[in-house]
């Protein structure tokens, strides 16, 4: 499979008494790490380039990942052998000039009919931690866009949200587009976050256009996160001190 470019949009809306929302353009790549063939001149896999993807960036320990090998091993360890045997795709923001930060990446398990049967949401915070959430039906049937998958929150992400509550995931996946809806609920509060966009072939021209439209890649992403944090603090949102992750690295 040749890599695809998701010229997407992410929208976040805070629920509860203190309102806040934002919408930004983002650039993701969708690829099959085990079957990457011809790539654009400005994109490399496991090599330095303007835009690149390294196996160490995803799958397992942060900055020391083992990529798709970790995914297959983890699925088998959880007794999800049928998912482990499927084609595995990665949806992630790549490195830009060597820098990378992904609030969330997604490992997608698709069957022979190209239907999405499982996903792993790989969540990173700005404190250097990572936690991954399994998303699948108990019978491992394909995930319809109208269906929801739930997971209990166990990981400190935002200092303005507690480390509890429940996530609800929805996935719309096809050859032409991707739509992911995540909702966090805890009491009267929470967050709704979406990632949507059309898929197109990843090209050097597209990389240049994205760099001009949204310069600095993941550095920009981190800057926008801190900017929103300042806005929330000024609005009076309660700041919750950093909580070190527990020993559970993957959960449902």
For each residue, the residues with C-beta under 8 A, 3 or more apart:
1: 31 32 35 36 37 89
2: 31 36 37 38 39 201 202
3: 29 30 31 36 39 40 43 201 202
4: 29 30 31 199 200 201 202
5: 27 28 29 30 199 200 201 202 203 206 207 210
6: 27 28 29 30 91 178 197 198 199
7: 25 27 197 198 200 206 210
8: 25 26 27 28 178 195 196 197
9: 23 24 25 26 194 195 196 197
10: 23 24 26 193 194 195
11: 21 22 23 192 193 194
12: 20 21 22 23 191 192 193 228
13: 20 21 191 192 193
14: 18 19 20 21 160 189 190 191 232
15: 185 188 189 190 191 192
16: 19 188 189 190
17: 188 189
18: 14 232 235 236 237
19: 14 16
20: 12 13 14 228 231 232 235 237
21: 11 12 13 14
22: 11 12 224 228
23: 9 10 11 12
24: 9 10 224
25: 7 8 9 213 214
26: 8 9 10 93 195 197 214 221
27: 5 6 7 8 93 210 214 217
28: 5 6 8 91 92 93 195 197
29: 3 4 5 6 43 51 53 90 91 92 93 94 202
30: 3 4 5 6 89 90 91 178 199
31: 1 2 3 4 36 45 53 89 90 202
32: 1 35 36 87 88 89 90
33: 36 45 53 55 67 68 88 90
34: 68 88
35: 1 32
36: 1 2 3 31 32 33 39 45
37: 1 2
38: 2
39: 2 3 36 43 44 45 202
40: 3 43 202 203 204 206 207
41: 204
42: 49 50 51 204 207 208
43: 3 29 39 40 49 50 51 52 53 94 202 204 207
44: 39 47 48 49 51 52 53
45: 31 33 36 39 52 53 54
46: 52 53 54 55
47: 44 52
48: 44 52 98
49: 42 43 44 52
50: 42 43 96 97 207 211
51: 29 42 43 44 94 95 96 207 217
52: 43 44 45 46 47 48 49 94 95 98
53: 29 31 33 43 44 45 46 57 90 92 94 95
54: 45 46 57 95
55: 33 46 58 59 65 66 67 68
56: 63 64 65 66 67
57: 53 54 63 65 92 95 100 102
58: 55 65 67 90 92 102 105 107 122
59: 55 65 66 67 68 69 70 71 107 122
60: 64 65 66 70
61: 64 65 130
62: 65 124 128 129 130
63: 56 57
64: 56 60 61
65: 55 56 57 58 59 60 61 62 70
66: 55 56 59 60 69 70
67: 33 55 56 58 59 70 71 90
68: 33 34 55 59 71 72 88 90 107
69: 59 66 72 73
70: 59 60 65 66 67 73 74
71: 59 67 68 74 75 84 88 107 120
72: 68 69 75 76 84 88
73: 69 70 76 77
74: 70 71 77 78 120 132 250
75: 71 72 78 80 81 83 84 109 118
76: 72 73 79 80 81 84
77: 73 74
78: 74 75 134 250
79: 76
80: 75 76 83 84 118 134 136 140
81: 75 76 84 85
82: 85 86 117 140
83: 75 80 86 109 117 118 136 140
84: 71 72 75 76 80 81
85: 81 82
86: 82 83 109 110 111 117 118
87: 32 109 110 111
88: 32 33 34 68 71 72 107 108 109 110
89: 1 30 31 32 107 108 110
90: 29 30 31 32 33 53 58 67 68 105 106 107 108
91: 6 28 29 30 105 106 107 108 178
92: 28 29 53 57 58 102 105 106
93: 26 27 28 29 100 101 102 105 217 218 221
94: 29 43 51 52 53 100 217
95: 51 52 53 54 57 98 99 100 217 218
96: 50 51 99 100 211 216 217 218 219
97: 50 217
98: 48 52 95
99: 95 96 217 218 219
100: 57 93 94 95 96 217 218
101: 93 124 126 218 219 221 222
102: 57 58 92 93 105 122 124 218
103: 123 124 221 225
104: 121 122 123 124 182
105: 58 90 91 92 93 102 121 122 124
106: 90 91 92 119 120 121 122 180
107: 58 59 68 71 88 89 90 91 119 120 122
108: 88 89 90 91 116 118 119 173
109: 75 83 86 87 88 116 117 118 119 136
110: 86 87 88 89 114 115 116 117 173
111: 86 87 114 115 117 142
112:
113: 142
114: 110 111 175
115: 110 111 142 143
116: 108 109 110 119 142 143 171 173
117: 82 83 86 109 110 111 136 140 141 142 143
118: 75 80 83 86 108 109 134 135 136 140 143
119: 106 107 108 109 116 135 136 143 149 169 171
120: 71 74 106 107 132 133 134 135 250
121: 104 105 106 132 133 135 151 169 182
122: 58 59 102 104 105 106 107 130 132
123: 103 104 130 131 132 133 155 157
124: 62 101 102 103 104 105 129 130
125: 128 129 130 155 156 157 158
126: 101 222 225 226
127: 156 242
128: 62 125
129: 62 124 125 155 156 244 245
130: 61 62 122 123 124 125 249
131: 123 154 155 245 248 249 250 251
132: 74 120 121 122 123 249 250 251
133: 120 121 123 151 167 169 250 251 252
134: 78 80 118 120 151 250 251 252
135: 118 119 120 121 143 149 151 169 171 252
136: 80 83 109 117 118 119 140 143 149
137: 140 141 143 147 149
138:
139:
140: 80 82 83 117 118 136 137
141: 117 137
142: 111 113 115 116 117
143: 115 116 117 118 119 135 136 137 147 149 171 173
144: 147
145: 170 171 172 173 179
146: 170
147: 137 143 144 170
148: 168 169 170
149: 119 135 136 137 143 168 169 170 171
150: 166 167 168 169
151: 121 133 134 135 166 167 169 251 252
152: 165 166 167 251 252
153: 163 164 165 166 167 184 186
154: 131 163 245 246 248 251
155: 123 125 129 131 163 245
156: 125 127 129 159 163 240 242 243 244 245
157: 123 125 161
158: 125 161 191 229
159: 156 229 239 240 241 242
160: 14 229 232 237 238 239 240
161: 157 158 165 184 186 189 190 191 240
162: 165 186 240
163: 153 154 155 156 240 243
164: 153 186
165: 152 153 161 162 184 185 186 187 190
166: 150 151 152 153 184 185 186
167: 133 150 151 152 153 182 183 184
168: 148 149 150 181 182 183 184 185
169: 119 121 133 135 148 149 150 151 180 181 182
170: 145 146 147 148 149 179 180 181 182
171: 116 119 135 143 145 149 179 180 181
172: 145 177 178 179 180
173: 108 110 116 143 145 178
174: 177 178
175: 114 199
176: 198 199
177: 172 174 196 197 198 199
178: 6 8 30 91 172 173 174 195 196 197 199
179: 145 170 171 172 194 195 196
180: 106 169 170 171 172 194 195 196
181: 168 169 170 171 192 193 194
182: 104 121 167 168 169 170 191 192 193 194
183: 167 168 190 191 192 193
184: 153 161 165 166 167 168 190 191 192 193
185: 15 165 166 168 189 190
186: 153 161 162 164 165 166 189 190
187: 165
188: 15 16 17
189: 14 15 16 17 161 185 186
190: 14 15 16 161 165 183 184 185 186
191: 12 13 14 15 158 161 182 183 184
192: 11 12 13 15 181 182 183 184
193: 10 11 12 13 181 182 183 184
194: 9 10 11 179 180 181 182
195: 8 9 10 26 28 178 179 180
196: 8 9 177 178 179 180
197: 6 7 8 9 26 28 177 178
198: 6 7 176 177
199: 4 5 6 30 175 176 177 178
200: 4 5 7 206
201: 2 3 4 5 206
202: 2 3 4 5 29 31 39 40 43 206 207
203: 5 40 206 207
204: 40 41 42 43 207 208
205: 208 209
206: 5 7 40 200 201 202 203 209 210
207: 5 40 42 43 50 51 202 203 204 210 211
208: 42 204 205 211 212
209: 205 206 212 213
210: 5 7 27 206 207 213 214
211: 50 96 207 208 214 215 217
212: 208 209 215
213: 25 209 210
214: 25 26 27 210 211 217 220
215: 211 212 220
216: 96 219 220 223
217: 27 51 93 94 95 96 97 99 100 211 214 220 221
218: 93 95 96 99 100 101 102 221 222
219: 96 99 101 216 222 223
220: 214 215 216 217 223 224
221: 26 93 101 103 217 218 224 225
222: 101 126 218 219 225 226
223: 216 219 220 226 227
224: 22 24 220 221 227 228
225: 103 126 221 222 228 229
226: 126 222 223 229 230
227: 223 224 230 231
228: 12 20 22 224 225 231 232
229: 158 159 160 225 226 232 233
230: 226 227 233 234
231: 20 227 228 234 235
232: 14 18 20 160 228 229 235 237
233: 229 230 236 237 239
234: 230 231
235: 18 20 231 232
236: 18 233
237: 18 20 160 232 233
238: 160
239: 159 160 233
240: 156 159 160 161 162 163 243
241: 159
242: 127 156 159
243: 156 163 240
244: 129 156
245: 129 131 154 155 156 248 249
246: 154
247:
248: 131 154 245 251
249: 130 131 132 245
250: 74 78 120 131 132 133 134
251: 131 132 133 134 151 152 154 248
252: 133 134 135 151 152
